[in-house]
Amino acid sequence: MNSQKQQILDLVHSRFDEAKARSFSFVNYIKDFCRGRKLCLFGAGGIGLSTYYRLKGKGLPVALFCDNNPQKINTEIVDGIRCVSADELLASHKDCCIIITVGQGREIMQQLSAGGRADAIHCAAPTIAYYGEVLNSISKEALYSNVQNLLAMVDDEKSLRIVHRTLAHALMAMEGQTTGFEYDDIYSPNQYLPDDIRMLGDQAIYVDCGAYDGDTLRYMFDRPEGRSLARYYCYELDSTNYARLTASLEAMPGDLRQKVVLKNFGVGEKAEQIKYDPTGSDTFACASGLCTGNLVALDEDLRDVAVGCIKMDIEGAEPYALRGASHLIQRHRPSLAICTYHSLEHLWELPLYIHDLVPEYTIRFRHHTRSMFETVCYATVE
């Protein structure tokens, strides 16, 4: 067996029992960190809002947000919660515990330390602890088997390093280790169009699930291979994001604009109406959500479309959307770019499901930020 693969299996075998014995829950981690103090999230963007909803879903209240962006200071971010400046936070909220909710938190950590608050933590710590809860619900034998099956279809060195790093950090979190999570050495640029994986054929039809405000659309049309696409379908559940997506499309040249089809739907296993919480860049489905939207299954919505590539970044709903696209995937064998970072088990569950649908797929992973977010599983027929 490849030595790198053996290291991954050895990691699971040697670390799992101790990690599980010492594991702590996401809820207990935050409670122990705060010890009855008010909680502040430093970073009022998409990561801050997604962290807020995760905490809210666990019954952990957030007292205030903080941000260095003047346009956010003294505004209501969500649910009546105000955003304060760093100066106000340091001067008037000395009793708050602080979680830094931005992708790269080093500068904010230095800013807070200079103001006498070196006790803040980065959101990677509680989020990876949340991943640890997934491991805490699985047996060592089941995890080992799943990882072994994953490694049987993954061979390239970059992918193996990403799998090792993800599992190592989850096990570290279960043991109470919440610092030192580095990602610089596994980072790759060009998310959804990595330089070393051919994703698009000539005149391909692209399906963008989780189109947000058109960020991937704009990126694709900035690339020569993207401009050669025959058709580009955008699915976006949230109405606010959809309005931004529409505005982004209207600003594009006419020859590109005519290729795009906008759909104000989310994608799932079946057509249904759901409730969700919008957070700007993220949209989380939940029974108590503030907004209502509609899902479609790609098998039905694109029944007669010869799809060439599908991208999914839909906040943990990827398993349902893949099941709702299973016939389309088996029929046309499109290139797939599926995010796996929203829940730890997606690291093995999604590629195993994809490979079961089309055994000819080559499975690879790439990691596209220098934080814990944006790991993507790529599936292509060579």
N, C-alpha and C positions, 0 to 999 in steps of 0.2 A: 504493500500500500504506500502511496505517496506520503512522505514524511510529514508534510504540512497537514494532511488529512488525519494522520495518526495523532498529531499534536492536539487537534480539535477534539477527537474522541477521548484522548487521555485527559484533556481538560474537563470534559463532562464526567468522566469516570472518577477522577481524583478529587474534584472540587465540589461535586453536587451534594454529597451527604453533609459535609461540614457547612456548606452555604445554607442548606435547607434548615439545619439545626439552629443556625444563628440568624435566620431570616427575620426581617421586620416588614411590616405592612406599610403601604403608602400612607394610610391614615395615621398610624402610630408614629411614623417618621415625622410628619408635619406637627403632630401634637407634641412630640418630644422636643422638636425644634422651637416651637412657639412657647410652650409652657404657660399657656393662659394669656400671653401677650397678643396685641393686635397684629394682624398680618398685612404687610405691604408688598405689592408686586412692582418691582422697578423695571418698567418696560411695558408701555400701554399699547403695543402693536398686536399682531396676530398671535405671537407666542404667549404674550401676557394674557390675552383673552382666552386662548385655549387652556392655559393653566388655570385661569379663573373658573372656567366651566368644569374642569376636572375636579378642582377643589370643591366647588359648589355641589357637584354630584355626590361627593363624599361627605357632605354636611359640614364643610370647613369654610367658615366665612372669611372674606377678604375685606379689610377695613378701608383701604385706599390704594390707589395706583400712584406711581411716580414716573416721571419721564424727563429727559433733557430737551425734548422738542417743545419750543415755546407755544406752538399751536395746540398742544394737548394740555398744557398746564392750565389749571383752573377751569377745566371742562369736565363734564360728566362722561365717563367712559362706558359704563354699563350698570344697569340696575341702581341708578342714583349714586354710584360710587365716584368720588371726585379724584382727579389727578393733581398731585402737588409737584412743586419743583424740588430739586435735590436740596436746595438751601432750606426750604421749609421742612422737608423730611428730617434733615439733620438737626434743625433748631427746635422744632415743635413736636416731633413724634419720636423722641428718643427711646420710647418704650416699645416701638414696633420691631417685630422681626421682619427681615427683608429677604425676599427671594428675587433674584435677578432673572428677568424673563425676556432676554434677548439671546440671539444665536451665539454671539461672541461677547462674553461678559467681562473680559479682562479689564478693559478701560473703566467700566462702571465699578468693578471691584476696587480698582486703584483709587477712583474718585471717592468712594465710600470710606476706604481705609484712611485716606488723607483727612477725612472729616471725623475720624474717630470711630467708624463703624466697620471694623474688619471681620465682623461676625456674620455678614451676609453669605448666602449660599447661591449657587447657580441653579437654574431650573433643571439642569441635567440630573442633579442628585435625586430630587423626589420623583422625576419622571422615570429614571432608571430603576428606582425603588418600586415604582408602579409596574415596570416590566418584571421585577423580581416576584411580584405577586403571581404572575403567570407561571413562572417556574415553581412557585410554591404549591401550585395546584396540579402539578404533573409529577409522575413517578420518574425516578432515575432511569428505569428500564425503557419507559415510553420515550423520554427525551433522547436517550442514546440511540434508540431505534430510528426515531425521526431524523436525527442528525446524520446517522449512518446512511439512510436512504437519500437524504439531500446530497451528501458528499459523493454518492455513487453517480450523480449526474452533473457534478460541478468539478471542473478540472483546472481552470486557469488560476494563476497565482494571485491576481488581484481579488478575485471572488473569495478565495480561501482565506485571505487575510481579513476581509470584511466579516465573514462568518465567524472566524476566531475572535475578532475584536468585539463583536456584538455579544457573543456568548460570554466572553471573559468579563465584560463590563456588567452584564446582568448578574453573574455569579458574585462579582465584587460587591454589587449593591446589596445582594442578599446577606452578605457577610458584614454589612454596615459600612463598607468603604464608599464614600460619596465624593471623593476628590480624585484628581489625576486622570480623568477620562479625556484622552487626547485622540484627535481624529485627523490631524494634518497629514499623516503619512499614508492614509487610505483615501484621501480626497482625490476626486477626478473632476475636471471641468466639463462643461457642455452637457448638462442634464437633458436627458431624453434623446440626444444625438451624440453619444460619446464617440470620440475619434476612432476608437478601435473596434466598434461594433457597427455594422451596416444595418441601419434601421429602415431606410426608405428606398423603394424602387422608383423607377421613372413613372411619372403620372399616377402615383399611389393615392389612395383615399385614406385620409388621416382622421382618427376619432379621438377627440380630446375630452376625457371625462374628468370633470373638475377644472373647467376652463378659467375659473376665477375672473379676473378683469381683462383677460386676453394676454397675459404675460407669456405663456407658451406660444400662443398664436403669433405674437409679434416676434418672438425669438425665432420661430420656424421660418417666417417670411423674411427674416434678415439673412438666412442661410440659403445658398444656391439650391441645395437639395430640397429645402422647404418651399422655395418659390416654384419648383417644378411640380408640386402636388396638383393633382387633378381636382380634388375636393377636400374641404376641411370642415368636419362637423364639430361643433362646440356644445358641450352639455354643461350647464351651470344651474344648480338648484336655487341658490339664493337670489332674490329679486334685486337687491342692492348691487351685488356683484354683476348680475346680468345687465343692469343698466350701464355699469362701467364697461362691461364687455362690448355692449352695443356701441357706446361712444368710441371705444378703441377701434372697432371695425370701421366706423364711419370716417375716421381720420386716415384710413389706408387708401392707397391708389385704387382706382376702379378695377384694374385687371386682377388685383389680388382680392378685392372685396367680393367680386362675383363668384369666387371659388368657395366662399364661406357660408355655412348654414348654421344659424344660431338656434339653440333649443333651450328654453327655460325649464329644464327638467334635470333631476338627478338621475343616476343610473343605479339599478338594483336587480334583484332576482326576478321581480315581477312588477307590473304596473300597480301602483298604490299611492295613497296619500299619506304623508308622514308629517310629524312635527319635528322641528329642529331649532337649534340655537345658532345664530350667525355670529361669527367673530371677525369678520373681515376676510382674511385669507383662508380661514378654516370655517367649516360648517359641520356641526355635530348633531346627528339625529338623536332625539331623546323624547320620551313620552310627555315630559313637562315643558317641551320647547316653546319658545315665544312665537315662532313662525310656522306656517303650514306650506308645504310644497308637494310636488308630484314627482314620482319616480317612473321610469320606463325601463323595460328590459331591452337590451340591444338586439337580442334575437328577434324581437317583434318590431322594434322601431326601425331597424336597418335590415330587415329581412331580405330585401332584394339588392343590397349594396355589397359589392365585392371589396370589402375593407382590406387595406394594406398594412395599417399600423394602428394600434390602440394604446393610448396612454391613460393610466388611472392614478389619480392622486385625490382620493375621496374620503379622507379622514377615518380610515378603518373599515369602510364599507366595501373594500375591494373583493372579499370573498363572495359576497352576495352578487356584486356586479359581474364577476367572472362566471358565476353559475348562470346568470341571466344572459350571458353571451356565449355559452358553451357550444351551441350548434354553429354559430357564426365562426367561432375560432376553429372548430374542427373542419368546417367547410372550406374556409379561405386561408387558414394558417397564417394570419397576419403577424407581423412583428409586434411584440408586446413590451411595454415599459410600465411596470406595475410597482407602485410604492409598497415597501414592506416594513417601514419603520414605525407605523402607527401602533402596532401591537407585536410583542416579541414572537408569538407563535406564527405570525405571518412569515417570518424568516424561513420556516420550513413548510408551512401549510400551503402557501400560495405557489411556490415553484413545484411542489409535489403534485398539486392539483393540475397545474398547467401542463406538466409533463405527462400526466395521465391522459389528458385530452389529446395531446399530440406528442407521441413519444419521439418524433423526429426533431423536436425543439432542442436547440443548444441553450442551456441556462447559464447566465452570468449575473453577477452583482456588480454595481458601481455605487460609490458613496459620494454625494455631491455637495456637501458642506463641510466646514471645519468644526461643526458641532455634531450632536447625535442624530440630527434630522436628515431626511432626504436620501435614504438608501433605496435603490431601485433594482428590481429584478428584471433583467432583459431576457426575452425569449425570442430566438430567431431560428428560421430554417435556413441552413447554410446552402 
